[in-house]
Amino acid sequence: MQTVNLVEAKAHLSRLVDLAKDGEAVRILRRGKVVAQLVKAEPVRKQIVVSALRSLTDAMTLQTESAATAVRDMRDEARY
């Protein structure tokens, strides 16, 4: 873990953010005391509500033709 004072952190913030992004924690000191710590942010994942997804797909109409046929028809009908 790297430790830097506040003045150095202000001067080299981009480099310190890159270190944190790469997984190394960086502590920032003010007058010798830790006041902040930069760490890698973990992405927030939303939980999937299966019942809502199922009700959405159940309400959809079934396809009468295959996807390949639909794409082929769209391609053939397009005017260039």
Backbone torsions as a table, in degrees:
resi	resn	phi	psi	omega
1	MET	NA	131.0	-179.0
2	GLN	-92.6	144.3	178.7
3	THR	-124.3	129.6	179.7
4	VAL	-135.7	153.2	176.3
5	ASN	-82.6	167.1	-173.0
6	LEU	-62.2	-39.4	-179.6
7	VAL	-63.3	-44.2	178.3
8	GLU	-66.3	-37.2	179.3
9	ALA	-63.8	-39.9	177.7
10	LYS	-63.8	-39.6	-176.3
11	ALA	-74.0	-29.6	-172.8
12	HIS	-125.8	36.9	-174.9
13	LEU	-60.3	-42.1	-178.7
14	SER	-60.1	-43.6	179.7
15	ARG	-64.8	-40.2	-179.9
16	LEU	-67.9	-37.1	176.9
17	VAL	-65.5	-39.5	177.1
18	ASP	-63.0	-39.6	176.9
19	LEU	-62.5	-44.9	179.6
20	ALA	-63.7	-39.9	179.4
21	LYS	-62.4	-33.5	179.4
22	ASP	-81.9	0.7	173.5
23	GLY	106.9	-3.0	179.8
24	GLU	-94.5	125.3	179.0
25	ALA	-74.8	144.8	-180.0
26	VAL	-127.3	122.4	177.4
27	ARG	-96.6	138.9	179.3
28	ILE	-111.7	128.5	-177.0
29	LEU	-107.5	144.9	169.5
30	ARG	-128.2	118.5	-177.7
31	ARG	55.0	38.0	174.9
32	GLY	84.4	-0.7	-179.9
33	LYS	-114.5	140.9	179.8
34	VAL	-69.1	125.1	179.2
35	VAL	-117.8	-18.0	-179.6
36	ALA	-157.5	161.5	177.9
37	GLN	-143.1	128.5	175.9
38	LEU	-94.5	126.5	177.2
39	VAL	-135.6	161.4	179.1
40	LYS	-65.6	132.4	178.8
41	ALA	-84.2	132.9	176.7
42	GLU	-91.7	135.0	179.9
43	PRO	-65.0	142.0	179.2
44	VAL	-85.6	124.8	-179.6
45	ARG	-106.2	129.4	177.2
46	LYS	-82.0	140.1	178.3
47	GLN	-78.1	138.3	179.9
48	ILE	-84.6	129.4	176.5
49	VAL	-92.1	103.5	-173.8
50	VAL	-62.2	-38.9	-178.1
51	SER	-64.5	-38.2	178.4
52	ALA	-67.7	-40.5	178.2
53	LEU	-64.6	-42.1	179.6
54	ARG	-65.4	-41.7	179.6
55	SER	-66.7	-33.5	176.9
56	LEU	-67.0	-45.8	-178.5
57	THR	-72.1	-30.7	177.7
58	ASP	-67.7	-29.2	-178.7
59	ALA	-80.3	-11.4	-178.9
60	MET	-78.1	145.0	177.7
61	THR	-78.0	147.3	-179.6
62	LEU	-74.7	146.2	178.1
63	GLN	-74.6	137.1	-179.7
64	THR	-91.3	-18.7	178.7
65	GLU	-128.3	161.9	-179.0
66	SER	-70.8	159.0	179.1
67	ALA	-62.1	-38.4	179.8
68	ALA	-61.2	-42.9	179.1
69	THR	-66.2	-41.1	179.9
70	ALA	-62.9	-43.9	179.2
71	VAL	-66.3	-42.5	178.8
72	ARG	-60.7	-42.7	178.0
73	ASP	-63.7	-43.2	178.2
74	MET	-62.3	-40.5	179.2
75	ARG	-65.1	-43.7	-177.1
76	ASP	-69.9	-31.3	-178.1
77	GLU	-82.4	-16.1	-177.9
78	ALA	-67.7	140.0	178.8
79	ARG	-103.0	131.7	-178.2
80	TYR	-107.1	NA	NA
